[in-house]
Amino acid sequence: MKIVFFGSSDFSIPSLEACLDCGAQVSLVLTTPDRRKGRGLKELPTPVKLYCRDKGVPVISPESLKVSGPLEQVRALEPDLFVAASYGKIIPAGWLKVPKARLNVHPSLLPKYRGAAPVQWALLNGDALTGVSIMDIHERLDAGDIYLQKSISLDLAVNAEELTRLLAELSRVALAETLRDFSGGRLQGRPQNEQEAVYARKLEKSDGLIDWAQPALRIHNQVRGLAPWPGAFFRDSSGECVQVLRSHVLREESSEGGGGTILGIQKDGTVWLAAGTGALAIDRVRPPGKREMTAADYVHGKRLKTGGKVGAA
């Protein structure tokens, strides 16, 4: 079995390892081009490209899949299977005719959360369950037949960064099982129910602005769902954005004081805040241009006391 793999992010690597571990030949890996990042705008390769260099796996990073060169290179390999996991580009329709089958690894229980940010929206919406789907690559976004799904329960403490790692490892297991089905001639998909399709749109910086008039649970879901980017934040008295890194819900019933009012400053570093409904404990924050700190250190530095307000939307 010859596989051509498409992937770019850290999420991709467990799926690539599943391909390498199943006894197949990974003939080629395609990843997105190097990008300039950081303050020095240094050109950096994707995590998948670094992994392939370390393991001696053939890898290319074409700027476009709409030119003939990469397609002809892949076609010459005569792959049995395409496997894609967090590649970052749409694979054109002409490519999909090359292999016998095409597998896409998606971190949600499709048809829920098709699109760019499925992990984040599961948390933002307070879902109790999520998972991974192995599906056929389709011309329409995340609309292919489903071959296999595995689910996990969501803890209220887990954030998007942590959940991405959990789902990457779950993808390894799900993909390995699907590869066995393919090699054994048992691969069989089922259509998605289009009536249940939910689109997980790309996140924007503005999604992170906290409205303290919202319920405590909704704000907490915003904090964990947007970590590490774009991050949940509030504006302080000078208008600067303070990122909230960790929180937990104290209670969901009504609290005294308007949203954003400090209800208490605790010795363990947390600050208790009133929300529109209920109360929230803020554990860790990062003011602009400063290191991460406890919420208590932040409010002490601002000389805020119980009854004061940390900010408003």
C-alpha positions, 0 to 999 in steps of 0.5 A: 500500500502506497500513501501520499500524505498531506499535512502541516501542523502538529495535529498532523503528526500522529496521523502521519505516524499511523501511516508509517506504523501500519506497514505502508509505504509513505511515498511522499508528504505534501506540506504548506510552504515555509512562512515568515514568523516571529519578530525577526520574520524568520522563515520557518518550515511547518512541524510536518516538514521538520518531522519528515526531515528528521525521519527521512521521509520525502517531503515537498512544500508546493506554493500551489496545487493548481499547477501541473508539477506537483500533480504529475509528481504525485501521479507518477508515484501511483499511490493507492491512498491519499491521507490528509490531516490539517494540511491547510489547503484545499486539494483540487478535484483533479487530484482526487482521481489519482488514488483508489481512496482518499482519507481526511482526518477531521477533529469533530463528529461530522457533520457537526463543525465542518470548516476551519475551527471545529475544536474551538467551536465545540468548546465555545458552544459548551459541547459535552462530547466531541471526537474525530471523523475519518472521511472521504475527501470531497470537493465540498468542504468536509462533506465526504462519506464517513468511514469511522468516528471516535468520540470523547467526553469534554471536561470543563477544564480542558482548553482548545490547545489541550483538546487539539492534542487529545484529538490528534492522539485519538486520530492516530487510533482512528486512522490506524483502524481505517487503514486496516479496513482499507488494506483488508478491503473492508472500507465502507463509508456512510453519507453525512446527514446534510440537515445536521451540518454545522459550519465552524467558521474561522475565528477572528481577533474580535471573537476574543472580547469578553462581555461581562454581561454574559453568563459565567459559563459562556465566558469560561467557554470563551476563555478555554475555547480561544486558547491560545489564539485569538485568546479571550481578553478584556479592555482595562481602564486605559483601553489595553487588552488583557488576555485571560488565560485560565478561568473556572466557573464558581456558580451559575446562579445570579451574583451581586454586582454588575458584570466584571465586578470584583467579588473577592481576591483570593490568597491562591491568586484567583480573582472572583468576578461577577458575570451577567449571571453567575460568578467566574474565577479568573486564575491567570492573565497576561497584560499587554507586553508583560509576562503571564501572572496570577489574576490577583497580581494583576488587580493588585498592580492596578490597585483594584479592590473588591467592589471595583471593576476589571474592565468592560466590553 
